C-alpha cells in the first residue's frame, strides 16, 4: 500500500492509519530479508503457566501493549484490540506450540503466548494492507472521528509514567495505565480510567501477573455486580476486594516465590477510588488540597502486627527493617504464598472529585521514601506550567529527584491529570 495514493480529501486520522499500516508492511518486509538477531533472554524461571481462565486477559494486555509499541494511531487502537483479540482467540485453538503439556484443561507458557501475539498481530495488520480491505479501514476507527477533513491528529495526553531499575540487579516494578479502561473491557461507564503501580519482590512475576490480570478481573467484578447502576463506594470496594483476592488466589496456585505491592486508581467522571496492599502510594493534589490517600501496610503498625501474630506469624527486626517472619517488610501483598500471615485484602478509599482537583501521582516506595510530597507537588505544577516540558518528562523528573536523594530501589512514578493540562494553573 503506497501512501502516495491516499486522496488529499481523506480525514487526517484515516491518512495516519494508512501510513501506520504501510510502515508495518515495510518493517515486516525488512525483517524477512534480514535475519532477526533479537532473542528472548529470559529463562524458564521468568515465566509462568497461563490457565484457560487467565488466557483472555493475557491476550488483551499483550495486544494492547503491542499496538502501543508499534505506534498504532489512538483512534484505531480500540477496535483493532477487540477484533484482533477475537481472531487470536480462534487462532490459539490451533497453536499447540504455546501449550504446556499437562493433564486437564490446556495451559500456556507466558513467553510463548506473548511471542504468538506479536507474530499473529503482525499478520492481522498486514492483511489490512490488501487492496480488498482498503475500503473497510474506516470501520476500525472510533465513532465520530472520520469525515472531518480538518480533524486534529494530536490528542492531549492525560497521563505519563516512567520507571528505572536504579541500583538493584533486577527491575521488579511494573505499572499499567489504561485511559480507555471502560471501553477496553466493556463497562457501562465508558469514560472509566484505570492506573496501577506494582512493586514486586523475590522476583518480578507477581507484579507482571497482576499488570495483565488485575484489570480484566476488576472489570469482570464490576460487570458481575447485581445492579449495574449502583455507584456507591461499597460497590467499588467489594469489586476491588474480590479482584485483589482472586488475583492472589490464582497466582498463589502457581507456587511461585514472588509477591507484589499494589496501588490501583479507578477514575470515573466524578469519583476516584483507590485500593492498595503494601507500601506503594497515591497522592491526590489540587489547589486547596493535597492528600496522601494511602496508609502503607507495614508490619510494625499496631493493627498489622496484631493481625499477623493472631495468624501465627511474627514481626521481627531484620536488616534494618521490621519484617513478617523476619522476611518481608510489608504486611500485605499479592502473592507470597509461603507467608500465610501476609494477606491480599486491600484497603480502600474513595474521593468525590471536583474542579479543585488537578492531578494524581502514583509511585512505589523508591519514590515516596526519598522525595518529600511538597517537592513532588511543586515540581509537577511548575512543569505543567512550562510549555517546553512534555508531560512524559514529568515522572522522569520525579525519579531523578529520588535518585539524587540516594534512593537505592527500583523507582516507578505515574502522573495522572484529572483535567486538561491548560486548565491546571501553577500554585
N, C-alpha and C positions, 0 to 999 in steps of 0.2 A: 504494500500500500504506500503510495507516494504522497507526501504532504503537499506536493506541488499541485495536485489535482483537487485540493479542497476548495470548494467555492468560497469566494470572498464574502458572500452574504450569510454564511453559516454562523450560528451562535458561537461566541468565543469559547464557551465551555465545551462544545462538541469538537471544535478545532483542536483544543488542548487534548481531549481524549484520543482523537485520531493520531496526534503526534506521539502520545504515550504508547499507543499500540504499535506504531511504526518503529519507535525506539526499542520496544520489546522484541520485535521481529529482527531488528538489526543485531541486537545483542545475542539473540538465540543463534543467528547465522554465524556470528563470530565464534561463539562457544563450540559450535560443531566443527569449525575449521581448526581451532586451536585447542589442543587437549587441556582440560582443566587441571590446574595444579593445586586447587583447593582440596582439602580433605577434612574430615571430622576428626579432631584431635582428642575429643572426649573419650574416655574409656567406658567399659561396661558399668563402672561404678557411678557414672554420671548420667544415668538414665533410669527409667522405671517402666514397669508394665502398665499399660493403659487398658482398663476394662471396657467392656461394651458400653456401660453406662457413663463412662468418662470420655468416650471417643469423640462425641459431637463437640464438647467443649474444647478439646484439644484442636480439632479441625478449625473451629471458628477462630480461636486465638491465633493459630498458625497462619491461616489465610489472611486475617486482618493485619497481622504483622508483615506478611509478605507484600500485600498491596501497598502498605505504607512505605516499606523499604524500597519498593520498585518505583515509587513516585506516582502512583495512580492518582489522578485528579479526585479531589474530595467528593465532588458531586456525582461521581460514578462508583464510588467505593462501596456504598451500602448495597446496591442491587447486585454488584459483582460478588460481594460476600455471600449474599443469600443464594444466588444461582450457582456459583461455583461450589459452595458447600453442599448443595443438593446433588450436584454432579459428582463430586468427590466421594460423597457417601455411597453412591451407587458403584463407582469405580473401585472403592475399597473392598467391596464384597468379593472382587476377583483378584485383589492384590495380596496373595498369600505370603509374599515375601515380607510383609510388615508384621505378620502374626508371630507370636511366640508359641512354641509348641507346648501346650498344657492341656490337661483334661478339662472338660466343661466348655463354657462359652468362650469364644475367641478373645484373646488378649493381644495387645500390640506393643511393640517396642517403640518408645517415645521418639528416639532419634530416627529410626526408620520411617516412622509416621511423618515426622517433620520433613524429611527428605522427599517422601512421597508427595506431600503437599506442594513443595517447591517445584517439583518436576511436573506434576499434573496441572497446577495452576498456570504454569507457563504454556502448556499445551492448550488449555482453555482459552487463554488470552490470544494465542496465535490463531486459533480458529476464527476469532472475531475479525482478523485482518483479511479473511477471504472476501472476495467481491460480493458473494451471495449474502454476506452478513452486513454489508455496509449500510444498507437502508434500515437495519434494525438496531443500529448502535444507539440511537436516541432512546430506545426502550430501557437502556441501562442507566439513564440519568435520573437524578432526583426529580420529584414533581416540581413543576413551575420554575425550572431553571433554563429551559430552552425556549427559543422563539424570540428572544430579545437580542438584537444584534449589538446592543450597547451594554450587554450584561458585564458585570465586573468579575474578573477571574480571581482577584485577591480577596480572601475572606479573612478578616482579622482573627488571629489565634486567640484563644481564651485560656490556654494553659501551656506550661512548659515544664520539662523535667530534665534533670541531669544526675549523673551518678559517677563515682570514681572508686576504684579499688583501694587507692591510698596505700597504706603500709602493709596490710595483711597479704598473705601469699595468694589467697583466692578472693574473688568477688562473690559475696553471698547475698548482697542486697538485690531486690527486684522491685519493680513498680509497674503499675498498669494505669493508663489514662484513657478513659473512654468518654469523650464528649457526646457521643451518639449512642450511649448505652441503651436508652429506651427504645430507639429504632432498631438497634442491632438484635435485641432479644425480645422484641415484640411486646413491650409493656404498653399499657393503656395510656400512660403519660409519655409521649414520645420525646419530650424535652429532657427527660431524666439523664443526669450525668453521673459517672462513677469514677472514683480515683482510689487507688490503693498503694500503700508502701509496705514492703515486707523485708524484714531484716533476718536473714537465715543464720543458723549456727549449726556446727557439726556437719557442714556441707550446705549446698545451695538447693538441693532437690525439693525440700518442703516449700521454700519460697517460690521456686519455679512452678511447683504444682498449684499453689493457690493463685498465682498470677493467671494461670489458664483456667482453673476450675471454679474459683470463687465467684467471678462474675456470672457464669452460667447457673451455678447453684443458687445464688441470690435471686437472679431473675426468675428461676423456677419457683422459688419460695414466694416471691411477690405475686406471681400469677396463680399460685395454688391457694392463696387465701380465699376464704369463703365469699367475702364482699369486695369486689374489685374497686369499689368507690370509697372504701374505708381508707382514710388518710391519717388516722390517729397515730400518735407516737408508738403506742403498743403494737400496732400493725407492723411497723417497720422494725421495732425492737425484736419482735418474735421472728420476723423474716431473717434478720441478721443473726440472731442466736441460732436458729435452725441451720443457716448456711455455714456458720463457723463450725458448729458441732459436726455437721455432716462431712465437711471437708476434712476435719480432723479424723473422723472415723474412717473415711475411705483411705486417707494417707497412712494412718496407723496400721491398717490391714496389710500394707506393703512391707512392714517391719524394716523400714529404712531408718537408720540412726541419724535423723535430721529433724530440725524444728525451725519455726519462724515466728517472729512477732508479726503483728498485722494491725495497721490502722487504715480504715476504709471510710471514704466520704461518699454519700449519696446525696445528690443535689436535685431537688425538684424546682418548680417555678418559684416557690416562696419558702421552702424549708431546707434545712441542712441536717442530715443525720450522720452521726459519727459512731462507729463501733470499733473496738480495739481489744487486743490482747498484747501484753508485753509493754515495751517502753518506746516504741515509735510514737510520734506525737503529731498534733494538728493545732495550728494557731489561726484563729479567726480574727481578721483585722478590719477595722473601719475607722472613720474619722473620730467617732466618740467612744469606740470600744475596741479593746484588744484583749482577747480571751483565749487562754490556753485551754483547749477542750478536753485534754487527756490527763488523767492521773495515772502515771505508769504503774504497772503491776510489778512491784519489787518485792522480793522475799522478806525483806526486813520490815515492810509495812505491817503494823499490828494485825489488821484483819487478814492479810495474806498469810502471815506467819501462823496465826491460829488455825486457818483453814488447812494449811499444809501439814501441820503437826497432827490435826484431827484425822487427816487422811493417811497418817502413818509415815509421813516424810519428816525431814529435819531441815533446819536452816542453819548453815554453818558459814563462818567467815573463812574464805579461802582465796588466795591470790588477790588480796586487796579488796574483795567484794563479798557481800552476803549472797549465798548460793543455795539453791534447793539441793539437798543431799550433798552439798559441797561441790556441785557440778554446774548448775545453770543459774545465771544471775537475773533471770526473770521468773515470775511466779506463774505466768500464763503464756501459752503459745499454742500454735497449731503444729502437730507432730509430736516429737519427743515421746514415742510410745513406751519407752522404758522407764519414764518418770511419771508414775501414776498420780502423784500429788500436783503435777503441773497440768492445768486444765485449759480447755479451749473456749470456755464460756466467756463471751465478750462483755465488757461494759459498754454503755450506750448513752449518748446524749443527743438531744435534738434542739435546734435553734430556729426560730422563725426569722427568716431573712427579710431585710428591709433595704431601703436606699442608703442607709448608713453603713452597710457592709460592703467592703471593697474587694477583698481577696482572702484566700485561704492558703496557708503554707503547710504542707505535709513533709515529714522528714524522719529519717532514722536517728538513733541516738548519737551517731557520729557527727550529726549537725547540732542537735539540741544541747548536748553535754558541753559544747565548747563555744557556741555563739550566743550571746545574750539576745533575748527576744526583741529588746529595744533596737539593737543593731539590725536585726532582720527586718523589722518594720521600717526603719529609716532607709535601709538600702533598697527595699522593694519600691517604696514610694518615690525616692529620688530617681531610681532607674526608670520607672514608669513615666515620670515627668520629662525624662530626657529623650527626645525623639531619635537620637542617634543610637540608643541602646535597644537592641532587639529583645523581645520577650524571652526568647530562648536562651539569652545570655544571663538572665537574672538568677536562675538557680545555680549557674556556674559561679557567679559572684559569691553566693552564699557558701558554696562548697569551698572556694578559695579562702574565704574568711575562716572557715573551720580548720582548714589545713594550716593557715598562718597561726592559729591559736593552738597548735600542737595536737589536733585530732589524729589519732593513730588508726582509726577504724575505717571500714567502708563507709561512704557517705552518700546518701541519696536525698535530693530535695525536689519537691514539686510545688509549683506556684500556680494556683487556680484563680482566675479572675471571675468575680461574681457580677460584673457588668462590663460593657465595652471599655477598652483602655482609655479612650479620650474622655470618658466620664469620671475617671478617677483622678482626683486633684491631690497634689502634694500637700502634706500636713503643714 
